[in-house]
């Protein structure tokens, strides 16, 4: 089976470490749309937009940006990385993404996550962090029902009950749902709902996440599903250069700036590991020549049994020309080598 390659962005708004210049929010949003257009032309299967709130990750409304991308593309899958399913009303989520779906020929997929590392989001929405697990476990099954069923009757703890409600518009078809999982509970939830699994592998070495994929597949089969229908994805930070030396020289200052940005968001010292390029390149960082990147992607595909791999090129205030050159090199020199 061929490996699907997706373009991923979280929309960090970070100053260029060389010039201290920072894009405007308008420029950054436009860069994201333009990247997606280029990715489709180069053979990427999908685009995945992260969702954050109250921070300089400035992508707070993925369905709006996905719809803009949908108007400029024809086949590219329109997806997330992730939708904060524990914070948002599942009725509103179903309505928003089904709207994008009907406008763009059934191209929408959802990747759902808790986002519980970012305490400020829970504070800003008036949601106690200690309810994150319970809220997520309640909202995700409801969202799946709303996308798959009409006349939904439901009662829960964190929102008003539904009594035969149907969200509109209806999705154009069976909208695929992926669940981002770094815990046993989320992996089992994905299997129980018949959803695909997305590993948040940008947070560490692959060995950290292999047990999650195993839990998911075991639960999937225990539920009576065909083993080959279980789908697993992973994600990485990436830069492709003409040579190893050039790739690392370009990527390192931006990766360092991005890593520091995330650490500051999470509370600074003690909350996030110090930047260590060699350690990151042993884990979520893919940086080197096209041949090196092909080798590492193939290693991850075999290690996790991957069906989809998401690549995040635009981090740490990297200039648009540099990002686009890396994406184009990936599309022309890496993608054709991936069976």
Buried (B, 14 or more C-beta within 10 A) or exposed (E): EEBBBBBBBBBBBBBBBEEEEBBEEEEBBBBBBBBBBBBBEBEBBBBBBBBBBEBBBBBBBBBEBBBBBBEEBEEBBBBBBBBBBBBBBBBEBBBBBBBBBBBBEBBBBBBBBBBBBBBBBBEEEEBEEEBBBBBBBBBBBBBBBBBBEEEBEBEBEBBEEBEEBEBEEBBBEEBBBBBBBBEEBBBBBBBBBBBBBBBBBBBBEBEBBBEBBEBBBBBBBEEEBEEEEBBBBBBBBBBBBEEEEEBBEBBBBBBBBBBBBBBBBBEEEEEBEEBEBEBBBEBBBBBBBBEBBBEBBBEBBEBBBBBBBBBBBBBBBBBBEBBBBBBBBBBEBBBEEBE
